[in-house]
């Protein structure tokens, strides 16, 4: 089945269900001070472009681009277990990168947890390389930071 990536509201029931799964996973893997996920309302802010990926009518992935003026930041990337390995993460990343280019951003950065092996592989496969800590993450000890020039 074809994967459709589109702008969406993070408060859409299907998006909320996936984001709740993502938050639960992060809370099970990392202590509270090492969790940097945004809540539904924060993801709906004017400086964030929130996307969902769907197969048919079922939302199977989420991802967002936060415009930080000097760079874009990837937020809330998550793919449902049953959709992993189908290219959903790659499709979301392409959309986020296209949005960043449209906004004239020349670099995308991200923070992800050191235990998230599949995410690290996804980003590396798509040309992201490790970089120094940035933004609000200076004290994070369980984070991996990556970036990609556009």
N, C-alpha and C positions, 0 to 999 in steps of 0.2 A: 504494500500500500504506500502511496505517496505521502511524504512529509510536507506539511504546509507550515511555514513560519510566518507569523503576522504580529502586528502590534496588538496589544490587549491590555485590559485593566487587571492589575494584580489582585483585585477583589472579585474577579470572575470566580465562580465556585470551583471550576476545574483547576484554575491556577492556584487558588487558595489551598486546595487539597494537596497539590504537589508541593507547594511551599511549606505547608505544615509537615509533610514527610521529610523534606530537606532539613527543616529546623530541628525536628526530632532526632534525625541522624547526627547533626552537628552537636546537639546537646548530649548525645550518647557517647560521642568520641572525644569531645574537648570540654575543658572546664569553662564556666561562664565568662571569665575574663578573656578567653581565647575565641569567643563566638562573636562574629562581626556581621551576622546576617541582618538585613533590614526587614522591618515589619511591613505589612500590606500598605499602610498609608504612606510610609516613607518611600516605598517603591512607586507610588503614584505621584511623586513630586515632579515639579516642572522640569527639573534638570536630569530626569531619568526616563529613558525609553525602555519600556518593558515589553518583552516578546514572549509568545508561547509557540510551541511546536505541537502540531496535532496530526494524528492519523485518523482520517474520517472526522467524526465529531469528538474524538477523545483527545484531550490535552495530555501529551506525553513528555513535555519538556518546558522549562522556563529559562530565561536569561535576560539580563538587563545591561544597559550601558548608562553609566553615570557620567555626565559631562563635567569634568573637573577643571575646565578652561585650558590648562596646559596639556592635558591628556584625558583620555577616556578610561574609565574603570569598569571592568566586568563585575557584575553583581548577580547573585541568585541563580547561578547556573545549576540546573538539576534536571536529570532525566529519570523517568519512572523505570523501576527495575525491569518491567516487561518490555521496555523499548530500548534497552541498552544493546549496543552492538549493531544498531540499525542506521547509524549516521545522524541521529537526532542532535547530538552535541555539536558535531561538525556543522550542521545546517544552522543551528543557533549562532555559532561563532561567526559564520559567514555573514549572517544578517547584522550582528552587532558590529562587525568590522565595516560593513557597508554603511551603516548608520554613522559610525565614527568618521569615515571619509566624507560623508555628506555634511557633517558638522565641521569639516576642515581640521580635524584632530590628526596629528601626525604620529601618535603613539597610543597604544592601549596597555594598561597595566592591570594586574590582578593580584589578589591575595587568596590563597587557598591553604587548607590544612595539610600538614605533613602526612597524615594517615589516608588521604584521599588519592590513592594510587591511580585509579581510573581517570580522575580529573587531571592529574599530573601528566599522564600519558596523552590524553586528549590535547592539552595545551602544547606539549612538546611536539606532537605530530603536526600541529598547525602553526609551527614556527615561533612559539613563545620560548624565551630563554630566561633563566633566573636573573634577578636584579636585586638591588638593595631595597630594604623596607622603605615605605613611602606613606604619606598621609597619616591617618590616625593609628597606624599599626606598629609604631616604633618599639613598643614594649612587648609585642607578640613573640612568644618563644616557640610556638607550634606551627607557625606559618611559613609558607614558601611563597616568595614573591616572584612574579614573572612579568615580562613585557614583550611587546612586539612593535617594531616600527612599521608604519603603514605607508 
